[in-house]
Amino acid sequence: MGFFSKLKEGLSKTKNSFDEKINNVFSHFRKVDEELLEELEEALIMSDVGMDTSLEIISNLRDRIKKEKIEDEEDVKRVLREEMLKLLDVGNNDLKLETTPSIILVVGVNGVGKTTSIGKIANKLVKEGKKVVIAAADTFRAAAVEQLEIWANRVGCEIVKKDEGSDPASVVFDAIKIAKDKNADVLICDTAGRLHNKKYLMDELGKINKIINKELPDATKETLLVLDGTTGQNAIMQVKAFKETVDITGLVLTKLDGTAKGGVVIGIVAENKIPVKFIGVGEQIDDMEKFNAEDFVNAII
């Protein structure tokens, strides 16, 4: 199945929710007027796009309807898609892996699908012919290390781990040494997800970053924040909290196949100007793809 088909299928709950609300608006309108725009605005807010982002989309839509003298329902939908696309276009969403090794630091609260996302990203990179090493630096949850080891074995890449409760930065230090020795292309580092103790999390991530900067000063580094799509507006709050701690270069959206709240993707990107790099729409090992904004918008409207 092609990614667009997979995306449409995976986003069916969001699409149905969007379509139901948007089509409901259009089924009641007789002309393109202020009342229609107000109802569309409400439909976007109800679809988890977010208040500020919905207001921005409708404001831009209003301007274009006047400027382009739009009177047709399909043209309103087309412009609606175009305005969503503009908000999702916040720069290149390719992974920057320019050095050997490059580093991908993966952050996110517990339960968002961080470990699974690491496994799926590692799988994609291995399929592209890259040699990958995984550092199991979430040493506070034995289950996280065990799960990551299962993924590493499935994918066919090396994992570096230590006993539960070990210093996470020491795991990353060892993993960097192994990545250098093995001439690995990419080192993916898992991290602890205890957002409720931000000071502690900040200290741990600070130590990990210090080790990386000391041992691999010239390496290109991605810091990916994993978000659970089913949490809707709460995901936007998580981005803001993590931005205070780390320099996030990209987002990974998971579990979008299990929710009608996929509209939150637009709000997250619009409010934070951080690109979505990957989107997860299923349980299988290859159900994570590079995010394509045009496919996403076409899949939901």
C-alpha positions in Angstrom: 0.0 0.0 0.0 1.4 3.4 -0.9 1.9 6.0 1.8 -1.0 8.2 0.7 -3.4 5.2 0.8 -1.9 4.2 4.2 -2.3 7.8 5.4 -5.9 8.1 4.3 -6.7 4.8 6.0 -4.7 5.7 9.1 -6.3 9.1 9.4 -9.8 7.9 8.6 -11.1 8.9 12.1 -9.7 12.4 11.7 -10.9 12.6 8.1 -14.4 11.5 9.1 -14.5 14.0 11.9 -13.2 16.8 9.7 -15.4 15.9 6.8 -18.5 15.6 9.0 -17.9 19.0 10.6 -16.8 20.8 7.4 -19.4 19.2 5.1 -22.1 19.9 7.7 -21.2 23.6 7.4 -21.3 23.5 3.6 -24.6 21.6 3.5 -26.3 24.4 5.4 -24.9 27.4 3.5 -26.4 29.1 0.5 -23.6 31.6 -0.2 -20.1 32.4 0.9 -20.7 34.9 3.7 -19.5 35.8 7.2 -21.9 33.2 8.7 -20.2 30.4 6.7 -16.8 31.6 7.9 -17.9 31.7 11.5 -19.2 28.1 11.2 -16.0 26.9 9.5 -14.0 28.5 12.3 -16.0 26.7 14.9 -15.6 23.4 12.9 -11.8 23.8 12.9 -11.7 24.6 16.6 -13.8 21.5 17.3 -11.4 19.4 15.2 -8.5 20.2 17.5 -6.7 22.6 15.2 -6.6 25.0 18.1 -8.2 28.4 18.8 -5.3 30.7 17.6 -4.5 28.6 14.5 -8.2 28.4 13.5 -8.6 32.2 13.8 -5.5 32.6 11.6 -6.8 30.2 8.9 -10.2 31.8 8.8 -8.8 35.3 8.7 -6.6 34.4 5.7 -9.5 32.6 4.1 -11.7 35.7 4.6 -9.1 37.9 2.9 -8.7 35.6 -0.1 -12.5 35.2 -0.6 -12.8 39.0 -0.9 -9.6 39.4 -3.0 -10.4 36.4 -5.4 -14.2 37.0 -5.3 -14.8 33.3 -4.4 -18.4 32.2 -4.5 -18.1 28.4 -5.0 -18.0 25.7 -2.3 -15.1 23.8 -3.9 -13.0 26.9 -4.2 -13.6 27.7 -0.5 -12.4 24.1 0.3 -9.4 24.5 -2.1 -8.3 27.8 -0.4 -8.9 26.2 3.0 -6.4 23.4 2.1 -3.9 25.9 0.7 -4.0 28.0 3.9 -3.5 24.9 6.0 -0.5 23.9 3.8 1.1 27.4 4.3 1.0 26.9 8.1 2.5 23.4 7.8 5.4 24.7 5.6 8.0 25.7 8.2 11.1 24.5 6.4 12.8 21.3 5.3 11.7 18.2 7.1 14.5 15.9 5.9 16.6 14.4 8.7 20.0 16.1 8.8 22.5 13.3 8.8 25.5 14.8 7.3 28.3 13.4 9.4 29.5 9.9 10.3 28.2 9.3 12.9 25.2 11.7 13.0 23.1 11.8 16.2 19.4 11.6 16.7 18.3 12.4 20.3 14.8 11.3 21.0 12.7 13.0 23.7 9.1 12.8 24.9 7.0 12.0 27.9 6.5 8.4 28.9 3.7 6.6 27.0 3.8 8.6 23.8 5.4 5.8 21.7 9.0 7.0 22.0 10.5 3.5 22.0 8.4 2.2 19.1 9.2 5.4 17.1 12.9 4.8 17.7 12.5 1.2 16.4 10.6 2.3 13.3 13.0 5.2 12.5 16.0 2.8 12.9 14.2 0.4 10.6 13.9 3.1 7.9 17.5 4.1 8.2 18.7 0.4 8.1 16.6 -0.1 4.9 18.4 2.9 3.4 21.6 1.1 3.9 22.8 3.0 7.0 24.6 1.4 10.0 22.7 2.3 13.1 23.6 2.1 16.8 20.9 2.6 19.5 21.7 4.0 23.0 19.1 2.9 25.6 19.6 6.0 27.8 16.2 5.8 29.5 17.7 3.8 32.3 14.9 4.5 34.8 12.5 2.2 33.1 13.6 -1.4 32.7 10.7 -2.0 30.3 11.9 0.8 28.0 15.4 -0.9 27.7 13.9 -4.3 27.1 11.4 -3.0 24.5 14.2 -1.1 22.7 16.4 -4.3 22.7 13.5 -6.2 21.0 13.3 -3.5 18.4 17.1 -3.4 17.8 17.1 -7.2 17.3 14.2 -7.0 14.8 15.8 -4.2 12.9 19.3 -5.7 13.0 21.2 -2.9 14.7 23.4 -2.7 17.8 22.1 -1.6 21.1 24.1 -0.1 24.0 22.6 -0.6 27.4 23.4 -0.6 31.1 21.7 -1.7 34.3 18.5 0.0 35.4 19.3 3.2 37.3 22.6 3.8 35.6 23.6 7.3 34.6 22.0 8.0 31.2 24.9 10.2 30.1 27.3 7.2 30.7 25.2 5.1 28.3 25.5 7.7 25.6 29.2 8.0 26.2 29.7 4.3 25.7 27.4 4.3 22.7 29.4 7.1 21.0 32.6 5.1 21.5 30.9 2.0 19.9 29.5 4.1 17.1 32.9 5.5 16.3 34.6 2.0 16.5 32.0 0.4 14.3 32.0 3.4 11.9 28.2 3.7 12.3 26.3 6.2 10.2 23.7 7.1 12.9 23.5 6.9 16.7 19.9 7.1 18.0 19.7 8.0 21.7 16.6 7.3 23.8 16.1 9.6 26.8 14.0 9.6 30.0 10.5 11.0 29.7 9.8 12.4 33.2 8.3 15.8 32.3 6.7 16.2 35.7 10.1 16.8 37.1 11.4 19.4 34.6 14.5 20.3 36.6 15.6 16.7 36.7 14.9 16.2 33.0 16.8 19.3 32.1 19.8 18.2 34.1 19.9 14.8 32.4 19.4 16.2 28.9 22.1 18.8 29.7 24.6 16.1 30.7 23.8 14.1 27.6 24.3 17.1 25.3 27.5 17.9 27.1 28.9 14.4 26.4 27.8 14.6 22.8 29.3 18.0 22.2 32.6 16.9 23.9 32.9 13.5 22.1 31.4 14.4 18.8 31.7 18.2 18.5 31.3 18.3 14.7 28.4 15.8 14.4 25.1 16.8 13.0 22.4 16.4 15.6 18.6 16.1 15.4 16.5 16.4 18.5 13.2 14.8 17.8 10.2 15.2 20.1 7.7 12.4 20.0 4.0 13.3 20.6 1.0 11.2 21.0 -1.6 12.4 18.5 -4.5 11.1 20.6 -3.8 13.7 23.3 -4.9 16.6 21.1 -4.3 20.0 22.6 -2.2 18.5 25.4 0.5 17.7 22.8 0.8 21.5 22.1 1.5 22.0 25.8 4.2 19.3 25.7 6.0 21.0 22.9 6.1 24.3 24.8 7.4 22.5 27.9 10.2 20.7 26.0 11.2 23.8 24.1 12.2 25.3 27.4 14.6 22.4 28.0 16.0 21.4 24.5 16.4 22.8 21.0 13.8 20.6 19.2 14.6 20.2 15.5 11.7 18.1 14.5 8.5 16.3 15.7 7.3 12.7 15.4 3.5 12.3 15.6 2.3 8.8 16.7 -1.0 7.0 17.1 -2.8 9.2 14.6 -4.6 6.1 13.3 -6.4 5.8 16.6 -7.8 9.3 17.0 -10.1 11.9 15.4 -7.7 14.6 16.8 -5.3 14.6 13.8 -6.1 18.3 13.2 -3.8 19.1 16.2 -0.9 18.6 13.8 -1.7 21.9 12.1 -1.9 23.7 15.4 1.3 22.3 16.8 3.3 23.3 13.7 1.7 26.7 13.3 2.2 27.6 17.0 5.8 26.3 17.3 7.3 26.6 13.8 8.9 23.2 14.1 8.5 20.7 11.2 6.9 17.3 11.6 9.6 14.9 10.4 7.7 11.6 10.8 4.1 10.5 11.2 2.9 7.1 12.6 -0.3 5.7 11.3 -0.3 2.1 12.3 1.2 -0.7 14.4 3.5 -2.3 11.8 7.3 -1.8 11.7 7.0 0.2 8.4 3.9 2.3 9.5 6.0 5.4 10.0 6.7 7.7 7.1 8.3 11.0 6.4 5.7 13.6 6.8 4.2 15.1 3.6 2.1 18.1 4.3 0.2 18.0 1.0 -0.7 14.4 1.5 -1.8 15.1 5.1 -4.1 18.0 4.2 -5.6 16.0 1.2 -6.1 13.0 3.5 -8.2 14.9 6.0 -10.3 17.2 3.7 
